Amino acid sequence: QVQLVESGGGLVQPGGSLRLSCAASGFTFRTYAMSWARQAPGKDLELVASISNLGAIRNYADSVKGRFTISRDNARNTVYLQMNSLKPEDTAVYYCQNTLGRGQGTQVTVSS
């Protein structure tokens, strides 16, 4: 059974940082590309960042380029999203996903 469990969300002030984690199980993690997506209230799901199965290729949405970093640890079956210089418009539910499914999400709120 595929499981993707996100953690690390919370409330942070503008300019702050958060690190999201996604623990994966139920499939051979190292063979799958992974990505983070987000959905703000009233908006469509937006792909934020993706990483290839061995981590060699990373892609980012223009809205987060230079501020967010995606990484993975295949020994720990975990993918991360380091978010720096956070802005109020980054407020959303953040999801970990791959072609097999999506996690339940973790809320990130950027507000003073």
Secondary structure, DSSP 8 states (H G I E B T S, - for coil): --EEEEE--EEE-TT--EEEEEEEESS-GGGS-EEEEEE-TTS--EEEEEE-TTSS-EEE-TTTTTTEEEEEETTTTEEEEEE-S--GGG-EEEEEEETTEE---EEEEE--
